[in-house]
Amino acid sequence: MQILKLIIRNVLRHKLRSALTILGISIAVMFFGVLRTVVDAWYSGVEASAVNRLITRHAVSFIFPLPYSYKDQIARIPGVSRVTFANWFGGIYIDQSQFFARMAVEAETYFDGYPEFIVDKDQLETFKKERNSCVIGQKIAEQYKLKIGDVMPIEGDIYPGKYEFVVRAIYKPRDEKVDATQMLFHWQYLDERLKQSQPTRAGNVGWYVITISDPSKAPLISQTIDEMFKNSRAETKSETEAAFQQSFVSMSGAILTAMNFIAFVIIGVILLVLGNTMVMTARERIREYAVLKTLGFTKGHIIGLIAGESLAISIAGGILGLFLMFPMVQGIAANIPQGMFPVFDVTQTTIILAGSSALIVGIVASVFPIWRATSMKIVDGLRQIG
């Protein structure tokens, strides 16, 4: 109990120094958590991928379409239980800053392939019957205050023209990792308009989503699909959904690596800030430690005093940093375009890493002062000035 009182008094002896050190640690912990959250958000699509889904796209690039006729051929491959497809539509809703996924899908089969999108049965049936209807994610509905029956006017860019879609269903995500920021409508509706305005672009889809019965056979089925369309006018590349998502993440690989590196450099900054404080403190108290030794304090007591003070400061900074991290992340989430990061939340792993980093730094920062104080001779300590 006496040691604890001494630790508290030592922390409060230089109030300004301790306060600034705690503030520096809290800011570093906060930014560490924010950077880790951004990195986690990039990888959230990969983590949410289903193990039993394959994506088949054009072998040259994702932007090139595939013929609609491929669907039935893929469906006949052994091990394939379901085939659906989607097509990136793009377009402008309200203005160009309002970004979220807008895709044309096969209405009859798409939601069977994505059971993580929870849609009311009656709403889904209504959507299937109306060619110009759409389904939107819960977050989109909340952000734009949309409800069933509202009209979403969209100006086409990839597919020029004016489109008006009626909201007939709102899907909810099965869990927090599922993207609830999409707008989905009938591919047939888009195809019919293309037949009238741009017939050469009709009859194509963006990519196929294939559900397989046995995830362990994903490589074999992928190879079979690609062999089937080898040397055709539109060769394919098939891969697991996770690999497909990973390909988008890899495009920003250098940025993510840099952000990861910076996040852990911040830990080094915390160490330098607290280490500098503890070294200054130890130098100022050399004579005090010598006096304590003459009074019968053991090495264990000295270690407890120094380590306790270091840990008290680092833990206080870490806790404050964690409290600051949540409003900072929420502020960023509120200002980034909806759909850019479907999942942008602080994960439990980030909290553990941020909190434990402050704790570890507190221990490491006390090592040198402890070594100096415990290895010092009492006579040398009493001679110390300043």
N, C-alpha and C positions, 0 to 999 in steps of 0.2 A: 504493500500500500504506500509506504514511504517512497519507494522508487517511482511509483506512478505519479505521486505528487511532484517529485523532482522533475520528471519528464514534462509535465504540464507547465511547470514554472520555467523550464528551459525553453520550451516552445514560445512562451509568452514574454521571454526576457527581451528579445528584439522583435517587437510586434510588427514593425514595418517590414523588416526583412522576411519574417515568417509569412506575413500576408502576401507579399510580392511573390515569394517562392510558391506558395499554395496557388496563387492566381496563375502563375506561369505553368505549373503542372496541369491545372484544370483546363487551360486553353489548349495545351498540347494533347491532353486526353480527348478533349472535345473534337479537335480536328482529326485525330487518329480515327475516332469512331465515325466521323462523317465520310472520310476517304474510304474506310472499309465498307461503309454502307453503299457508296457509289459502286465499288467493285462488286459487291454482292448483288446489286441491282442488275448489273450487266450479265451476271451468270444465272440470274433467277429463271430465265427461260430454259436453260439447259437442265437445271435441277427439277423443273416442273414437267419435263418431257416424259412421255409414257414409254415403257420398255417394249410394248407390243405394237408400236406404230412405226411405219417406215414412211419416208418422204421420197417421192420420185420426181425429179425435176429435169430440165434440159441439161445435157452433158456439158455444153459450152458455158452457159451462164444461167443464173436464176431468172434473168429478165426475159429470156426467150420462152415462148409458149410451147405447149405440147398438144398434139391432136386429141380431140375428144374421143376419137375412136380407140384410143389406147385403153380406155377404162374396161371394156368387156374382156379384152385380151389379158389384162392383169388379173381380173377377177377369176379367170379360169386356172391360174397357177396354183398348184397344191400348197396348202398352208396359208393361203390368203382367205380370210374370213369376211372382209368387208373392204370396199374401195369407194372413196369419195374424192372430191377435189375442191380446189379454191383458186381464185384468180385475184391478184392485187389490182384494186381499182384506183386508189388514190383519190383525186378530186379535192375540191376546196369547200369546206363547210364554214360558213360565216366569213373567215379570212384565212390566209395562209399560215398564220401562227397556230391555228387550232389543229394540232396533229394527233391523229389516232388511226388505227388500222381500219380501213374500209375495204371490204373484200366481197367479191361475188362468189357464192358457194352453191353447191347442189343442195337445194332445200330439203329434199326427201331423205338424204343420207348423211348430211354433214354432222348433225347433232348426235346421230348414232355413233359416229366415229369419235366424238368428243364428249363422253359422258360426264366430264368435269364441268361442262357448261349446263347448269341446272335451269331448265325452262318449264314453265307451267304447261301442261299438256294442251289445255284449251287454247292458250296463246300460240303455241307451236302449230297447232292444226290450222288456226286462222292465218298464220304466216304462210303456211304451205299453199293455201288456197288463193292468196292474193299475190299476183305477179310483181306488183310494185311495192310490196311491203318489205320491212326489214326487222332484224333483231339487233338490239343494242345491249352492251354490257351494263351492269348496274352502276359502275363508276361514271360511265358516259351519261346515263340518265340523271344521276345526281348532279354532275357538274353543270349540265346544260338545262337542268330542270325539265327534262322531257318525260312525257307519260304516254301511255297507250293511246293511239289515235292521232298523235302529233305528227306533223309533216317535217321531214328533214330535207330541205332543198340543197342540192350539191351541184357545184359547177365542175364538170369533167375537165381533166387536164390530159391524162393518158388516153382517156376515151372522151373526146370533146363533146360538149352538149350540156343541156340543162336537165337535171334529174330531180325528181321529187319522190322521196320514199316515205311511206307511212309506217310509223312505229307500231308493230303489232305484237311484239314480244320483248321482254327484258330478261336477260339471263343473269343468273347469280353464279359466282364462282364457288366451286366445291370447297376450296380452302384458300388461304391467303396467297399461295404461290400461283394460283390460276389467274390468267389475264382477264380482267373484267372491263377492258377498254377497247373493245372491238365493235364494229358495226358490220353486220352481215346481211346480204340481200341475195335475191335469186340470180343465179348465173344465166338462166334462160331469158330473163328480162334483158340483161345486157347483150346476150347473143342475138336476140331478135332485133334490137336496135342496130347492132353492127351489121346484120344482114341487109338492112335498109340503107345505112349510111356508108359503111366500110366493109363490103362483103368479103374482101380478102382476109380480114382479121377475124371473121366469124368462125365458129367451130373449133376454137382453141381454148385451152385452160392453162392456168399458171403452173400448178403442180398437183400431183396426186397424193392423197393421204391413205395409206394402206394399213389396215389392222390385220395382224397375223395371229394365228392361234398359239404358236410356240415361239417365244422371244429368242430362244437359243438358236433357231433356224434363220434369224435375221440375215446373216451374211449370205447364206445359200439362196434365200429368196431374192435378196437384192441382186445377186449375181445373175440369177435366172431372168429377172426383169430386164436387166441391162443387156444381156445376151439376146433376148427376144427382139430388141429394137436396135441391135447393132447394125451399122451400115444403112439405117433408114434415114429419111430426111430430117428426123428429129431424134437423135440418139439420147439416151437417158443416163442419169446418174442416180442411183438409189442408195439410201443410207438410213440409219436409225434417226428418229426425230431428235435425239440428243446430239448426234453428230451434225445434223442439219443446223440446229440452233448454235452449236459450237462454231460452225463456219462463219456465222455473223459476228460472234464474239472475237474470233481470231483476227478479223479485219481491224479491230482496235487493240490488238494484242500489245503493241508497243506502249500505247497509252495506259492500258491497265497494268502492265508491268511497272511502268514509271510510278503510277499511283500507289501500287503496292509497296514499292521501294520507299517512296516518300513517307508512307504511313509508318513504316518501321524506322525510318530516319528520325521521325518525331519522337520515338522512344528514346533514341540517343540524345535528343535535345532535352528531354525530361531528365535523363541521367546527369547531363552536364549541369543543368540548373540546380538540381538538388545536391549533386556532388559538390558543387562550388560552395553552396550554403553550408554543408556539413564540414567541409575542410576549414572554412573560415571559423565555424563554431568550435571545432576541435582545437584550432590554433589558439583561440582566445581563452580556452578553458584548460590548458595544459596544467597550470598551477593548481586549479581546482581539483583535477583528477589526482594530482600528486597528494594533495591534502586529504582527499577521500581515502586514498590508499593508506596513509598514516593513521587514519581513524579506524581502519580495519575493513574497509570495503574491498571485496574480492574482485577478481577479474570479471566474474559473472555479473556483478553489480555494475561495473563500468560498461561492459558490453550492453547490458540492459538499458542503461541511461542513453548511450549514444544511438543504439539501434532503435530504441523506443521513440526518441525524438525524431529520427529520420523517418520511421514508419508513420508516426503521427502526422507529420507534414505531408508525406506522399499519399496517405490514405485520405486525408482531408481534401487534397487537390484532386485525387481520383474521384471521390464522391461528387465534388462540385462539378468536375468535368462531365461526369455521367449525367448529372441533372441538366447541364447546359446542352448536352449533345441532342437530347430528344427534341426540344423546341427548334434547334438549328436544323435538324433533319426534316422536321415537319414544315419549317419555313421553305426549305429547298424544294420539298415535294409539292408544296402549294404553288410554286413559281415555275416549275419545269412543265413543258407541254404534256398534256394528258396523253398517255400511251407511249411516251418515250421510254419510261421505266414503269411498266405495269405494276411491279412490286418494288416499293421504295420504303422499306421499313428497317429499323434497327433490329438485327437478329440477336439471338441469345449468345451466339458465338462471338459477335462483336462486343457485346457487353462484357463477356468473360475475358476476352483479350485485352480490352481497354482497362478493366479493373485490375486484372492480374499484372498488367504491365506496370501500373503505378505501384503495386505492392512489391514487385521484383526490383524495380528501380530503388525503392526505399531501402531494401536490403543491401543491394549492391553499393549504393551511395554511402553506406555506413561502414563498409569494409575497411577502407584506408584509415579513417579516423579511429576505428576500433583498434586496428593494428598498431597505430602510432601511440595511442593512449595506454594500451596494455603492455607494450614492449618498452615503454619509457621507464627509466629508473626514477625513484622518488626524488633523489637529490637533483637530478637533471631537470625534473619538472618544477621543483621549487625555485630553481635558478632562472626559469623562463620568465622573460619580461614581455609584456604586450599580449 
